């Protein structure tokens, strides 16, 4: 009997990404955002989550993928990071998956740049790869230019 | 077991308070050794501590307190008189007790130190013969209090055997000892609980705002009434909860007499401290934040500000220096002033040190105003201490003070008179969490501006005629003062729909000590908003102080006025030089706008004179000019009008600039521009190259008189322009013409 872990999954561009279910607070539809001038472009804005002001970080931009097309509204994956609650903006929300720890692999050496920072590893699923992203790293914008 | 822990906690809190009171009492006693009531209360305090800690099992503390108690009982009974040595010894006792309490608080035990030296000192001090009758009073420290005075908690305790014969809780006496606080009507509340209450009230305020917004469009009368009631109740609740966190600044100041005494002794100076406004209330978090800055300022004043008694008497001052602290409310802020009558700040020394440390260049030092030079003491890495003492002067003091004060939204300012003293003024906004704010819209986004920084709102309909530029900086003249302008859309890189020449809304703000105008697209209204802190990712952006949720549920950012001012460079030193030079440190002819006649002299050189000195502007043909004994004259209105050729006298290159010369080629049918000035009853003509314009300006000279006949230079219409001294020039002309022998 091998260990299994659970991940909340979602799509960002062509990537199928998973985040540890333990840190996910909720996954909700598009919320109106207030832009923050002078912030890095990855920081899309601030949302009002039941009275709490939550920073929204666009994973597309964070992973340096092409921008979303006009009219496509992102969904919110609200996660608890070490610096507080943050919402990750994604394209489509997937299911909660149970995966086998033995199917985990480190990211390949060919993966460079931003992706390497954020992606902790990969799960080999039946017909696709699940990229594991560390929410703390995703929310850490300190290295980015303002 | 919880009973004992609570009891220990209670003991610690009470003891700390009592020790603070002890400090005050000891210092007061030093000034007045005969104050029997103080002696009595001091004795009772030590006695109480001794008794309680004995009951709780803190034997080390008990033995230390016991030795002190012996000394104090003799003092109380008049057998010994308080002197400096005794005061120091007793203060040491208080410190030792504090130290042990600290160990108990953090480690749960009394710590590993042995206080034999303190005990020895106290025993030695006690070993002085009585000053009155040899009949030594029997060492019965306190009257026995009947058993029913011991409160119920003691009954519940499982270890009565630890209690000695002497009673533990001098019930009624203890209350008397702590009489300075409002006994009986007061209740202790944990600060975290108050914080939670504040947060909840904050949420309630937000919800109230939303309810008000939604119901304002409803017609249901009952609903409106209820919403209104909710509004009133929320406001009152908010005010009430905020009051719970307010504490008098006296709580903080109580520690200062002791600090002043210690520092003064260490520096061999005599200083007394006076305080006014102890009852001024501040939010607890603000008190915490200014505790260290104020302490540093005080230590600094005693160490560096106040002179030694010898110096002071040589200077004709009283040997004892005065440190005066004042606190009061004004305009939504708390003002705290610390004034000393010491030697003041020598700005020359300050500037020299700043140049040495590479903080400014000698050019900048030369151009600096007195005020700017004084504010150099707040620059990072600055210290003028001749010797770095333990007390202060390590060069990290004043800038840390400034940073800490600014962190809570306050400002600090310094004023000084050499030889007379220095005053430091700290201004802090009253509340932090729920503030009234002005909501503006710019670039399609809404922003909130804290009202405490708001001075006024100005709307100008025609920007092109009122907004001027000096050195590339847009300025607006507000009742005679130059107001630097900051365009919000530009600063935040927002989409801007407005273009030059249309109307502008200017929000006049105070950032630090400077004022500036923030240009926005639209001004909405004022509301009370709850300040929510910024997420970590946003803290770097200095222009935002926080965020809030508006009535419609959307998030809006709160502008940090000081951060905005600094970012837009209206408070940087460089910019201050431009604006400061133009408005403050220079000589001005008058505070009103003047009409000036602007003319060119030669080769692009410009000059101006007040229009009031001009009678007429004439244009004459060169051929009408005549010679009269070395001066050019012209017949004018039945008189012979002497002329002065401006280019010749004041031009950059007089030789080539001569308009009137004997070169026949130039003596074509040219017209000559003459500015006619009436002096007494005579006409005098100033020959210029070309009349340019009449401008209305507030005349501000940037340099003192550069040469004879010129008052100075000013920037008019972006060009350096010399201002002619008409009187001198006229006299020059008339003397020459009159001095000519007929």
Interface residues (C-beta under 8 A of the other chain):
Chain A: X32 X33 X34 X35 X36 X37 X38 X39 X40 X43 X45 X46 X47 X48 X51 X53 X54 X55 X57 X83 X84 X86 X139 X141 X142 X146
Chain B: X203 X206 X207 X443 X445 X492 X493 X494 X532 X535 X536 X537 X538 X540 X541 X543 X544 X547 X549 X553 X554 X555 X556 X557
